[in-house]
Amino acid sequence: MERFVSISEVSKFLDVKESTLYVWRYKGMIPCYKVGGRVLFRLSELNKFAESFKQPVLAKPAVRIAG
């Protein structure tokens, strides 16, 4: 069975406030489960969620020093 994590663990993992996670949950922006009054998250779904924000790293142009 896959591991579930608490909202406080997700807060640390994503480096966002717990209140932000509750807002995202309310808006349906982040996948989660409510079990016995607790909000829980699947690690695999969190990884996919985090990857959806990935942006390409742009290469900096080479700087030439005249000499």
C-alpha positions in Angstrom: 0.0 0.0 0.0 1.2 3.5 -0.9 2.2 5.8 1.9 0.0 8.8 2.8 1.3 11.9 4.4 -0.3 14.6 6.6 -0.8 18.2 5.7 2.1 19.3 8.0 4.4 16.9 6.1 3.2 18.3 2.8 3.8 21.8 4.0 7.4 21.0 4.7 7.8 19.0 1.5 6.5 21.8 -0.8 7.7 24.7 1.5 4.2 26.3 1.6 2.1 27.2 4.6 -0.6 24.8 5.8 -3.2 27.4 5.2 -2.2 27.6 1.6 -2.6 23.8 1.3 -6.1 24.1 2.8 -7.0 26.8 0.2 -5.6 24.6 -2.6 -7.6 21.7 -1.3 -10.8 23.7 -1.1 -10.3 24.9 -4.7 -9.5 21.4 -5.9 -6.0 22.4 -7.0 -4.2 19.6 -5.1 -5.2 15.9 -4.9 -6.0 14.8 -1.4 -8.2 12.5 0.7 -10.2 13.1 3.8 -10.0 10.1 6.1 -11.6 10.2 9.6 -11.4 14.0 9.7 -7.8 14.1 8.6 -6.6 15.5 5.2 -4.1 13.1 3.7 -2.0 13.1 0.5 -0.4 10.3 -1.6 3.3 10.8 -2.2 3.0 9.8 -5.8 0.3 12.3 -6.5 2.2 15.0 -4.7 5.3 14.3 -6.9 3.1 14.7 -10.0 1.6 17.9 -8.6 5.0 19.3 -7.9 6.3 18.3 -11.4 3.4 20.2 -13.0 5.1 23.4 -11.9 8.4 22.5 -13.3 9.8 25.2 -15.7 12.8 24.8 -18.1 16.0 26.3 -17.0 17.2 28.8 -19.6 20.8 28.8 -20.4 22.6 32.1 -19.8 24.4 33.4 -22.9 28.2 33.1 -22.7 29.9 36.3 -21.8 33.0 37.1 -23.8 35.8 39.2 -22.3 37.7 41.2 -24.9 41.3 41.0 -24.4 
